Amino acid sequence: PRDAMQGYHRLFSTEEKVNYINELVKCNFDYLDTASFVSPKAIPQMSDSKEVIELIDKSDMTSKLIVITANKRGITEAIENN
């Protein structure tokens, strides 16, 4: 979902993203590309990645969540939100 959402001009709400990802989690995909820890100036659609990751229902999840980072700050933020 991350790659597809980044390409839309309309910004999706955090709630929309979380609901969509929660539905995909039910499909038991091996991996879900969920978020980007990048500059909100570069990719505004991903400015709420921290919140999205926090709000995903992980209680019965078997999927592994993938995130994209562009620099050391992004890596640090992704690790802190693991």
C-alpha positions in Angstrom: 0.0 0.0 0.0 2.9 2.5 0.7 4.0 2.7 -2.9 0.4 3.1 -4.2 -0.5 5.7 -1.6 2.6 7.8 -2.3 1.5 8.3 -5.9 -2.0 9.8 -5.1 -2.4 13.6 -5.1 -5.1 13.4 -2.5 -3.8 12.9 1.0 -5.2 9.9 2.8 -6.0 10.3 6.4 -4.1 8.3 9.0 -7.4 6.4 9.8 -7.9 5.5 6.1 -4.3 4.1 5.9 -4.6 2.1 9.1 -8.0 0.7 8.1 -6.7 -0.3 4.7 -3.6 -1.9 6.1 -5.5 -3.7 8.8 -7.7 -5.3 6.1 -4.6 -6.3 4.1 -3.1 -7.9 7.3 -6.1 -10.3 7.4 -5.0 -11.7 4.0 -1.8 -13.0 5.7 0.6 -11.7 3.1 4.2 -12.5 4.0 5.2 -8.8 3.7 3.3 -5.5 3.6 5.1 -2.4 2.4 3.4 0.0 4.8 5.2 3.3 5.3 8.1 5.6 4.5 10.2 7.4 7.1 11.2 10.2 4.8 10.9 14.0 4.7 7.3 15.2 4.7 8.4 17.9 2.3 9.5 15.3 -0.2 6.5 12.9 0.3 3.7 14.5 2.3 1.6 11.4 2.0 4.0 9.6 4.4 4.2 12.3 7.1 2.1 10.2 9.5 4.1 7.0 9.1 4.9 6.8 12.8 1.2 7.0 13.7 0.2 4.5 11.1 2.7 1.9 12.3 1.6 2.5 15.9 -2.1 2.1 15.1 -2.0 -1.0 13.0 -3.6 -4.0 14.8 -0.7 -6.3 15.3 -2.5 -8.7 17.7 -2.9 -11.6 15.3 -0.6 -10.4 12.6 1.6 -12.9 10.7 2.7 -10.4 8.1 6.0 -8.6 8.4 5.8 -4.8 7.9 8.2 -3.2 5.6 9.1 0.5 5.7 11.3 2.7 3.4 14.0 5.0 4.8 16.1 7.5 2.9 18.7 8.5 5.4 20.1 7.9 8.9 17.3 9.9 10.6 14.7 7.8 8.8 16.5 4.6 9.9 16.6 5.8 13.5 12.9 6.7 13.4 11.9 3.4 11.8 13.8 1.4 14.5 12.3 3.5 17.3 8.8 2.6 15.9 9.4 -1.1 15.5 
